[in-house]
């Protein structure tokens, strides 16, 4: 049976404490690299520019690629404070990693659909606003040859009247990000950026005075005046409209299969409004007649089509206008996965067919941080804690298992003992259960006892649970031990009690009772039949069993007694806590260093 001992010892060495801790370190380093950085690159594996759709329409022109980003909502470092583990800090790290990956798509133009700054409307000092913008440019770095266009959002310039809002927000926004209303020409298209929060404010004033858009005198430099000026210009170029606030639609309008939940519903509150008004939406669509509309603010994705009434259109005008609400780029409790939009444009005169589309867009997603924490980090943390507790709750037990299972330990501890006899499951000197009763002496027997003679001898047999055990059992063969007339030369004081048996075998021979054996597993399990659960399974070719049961009253008393023990037991508990804390730090330190190093080098 030495090969069994060798195999057990080898398996225990492979699962030793040091080996397990090194495996946990490697596991956590790989886990951090993947969950903190790898998932961002993997999320873009299916994100492609929609150039193929334009080529299939017959265009030979190279498309102009426009990246649409909505609601980054960068926190203000002066107002949120410095916190490595707060929501603002985690959101900033997410924005930094997400942007670092997105820029690898190499866009030609970037359009920001509002709410660029989370608290831009509250900044009253120009120095603070400048530092805020510098923080934004430090995170969202891009080649200077790539132009950026910004649409104002309600968090950037405010919406409604409030004493908490800065009166200079529009001035600061115009100075550092550009005009709140503007028009640019790109790839044969007219891109119109409107001040949606300002449009809502002017709409409230118009409605309060009871006037229609046809009779309303627009505010100088306001969004209504800007929209009217765009419509006056004679141009055949398609118009693409960009607004931070989505246009009006009914509450039952579906947003398509790519939306996570619900739909966009009309609501308004302090500093926000979910949709433009019905009259405002009709005015914008009827005046501009855009080929498409891209909006933000809602956080979730929405793809729907506006239908213009027949009385508002002529024969040549479009009767349906598609609007896409782009997902938020920053993490939010409203959505699981942030996202962004890709837009490809080609000049209309490069189209082979006059009825083909001159633009195409694609929806892209970023990783789900909440799912990563709940599905990966939390189970891994629990598993690591269980493993470390197992190896630190009683480290002496594992050392005893090594020494007990070693086939050479008995020989080394008793060099004068004779070589072991035939290996037998009955007479082996090792048992997994320690008995508190009398044990056989471990020293060598006198020669007169060990040398057999021709005299009549006693025979000892292992009795089964019933006296009528079969005489020809292979494990119950007679084993000669002593002469019939021989007196025990060992001191009887070594044996605190003697047991005699009056049982006889069918042959009529008198026998003495054999040494006590271990109770069967079923006998031990019977002690815990109440409120216990057991599972049997096969692992590495051997059947295993796991039993879970509440502690017995005796175990509870023993635990209470150990809790009120002397200073030695308290020292052991402190030692266990120190070992557990040290192992936890040693496992976490390589992962933390890897996280900080990769974040510093690449993000």
Secondary structure, 3 states (H helix, E strand, C coil): CHHHHHHHHHHHHHCCHHHHHHHHHHHHHHHHHHHHHHHHHHHCCCCCCCHHHHHHCCCCCCCEEEEEEECCCECCHHHHCCCCCCHHHHHHHHHHHHHHHHHHHCCCEEEECCCCECCHHHCCCHHHHHHHHHHHHHHCCCCCCCEEEECCCHHHHCCCCCCCCCCCHHHHHHHHCCCCCEEEEECCEEEEECCHHHHHHHHHHHHHCCCCCCCCCCCCCCHHHHHHHHHHCCCCCEEEEEECCECCCCCCCCCCCCCCCCCCCCCEECCEECECCHHHHHHHHHHHCCCEEEECCCCCCEEEEEECCHHHCCCCCCCEEEEEECCECCCCCCCCCCEEEEEEECCHHHCCCCCCCCEEEEEEECCCHHHHHHHHHHHHHHHHHHHHHHHHCCHHHHHHHHHHHCCCHHHHHCCCCCCCCCCCCCCCCCCCCCCCCCCCCCCCCCHHHHCCCCCCEEEECCCCCCCCCCCCCHHHCCEEEEECCCCCCCCHHHCCCCCCCCCECCCCCECECCCCCCCCHHHHHHCCCCCEEEEEEEECCEEEEEEEECCCHHHHHHHHHHHCCCHHHHHHHHHHHHHHHHHHHHHHHHHHHHHHHHHHHHC
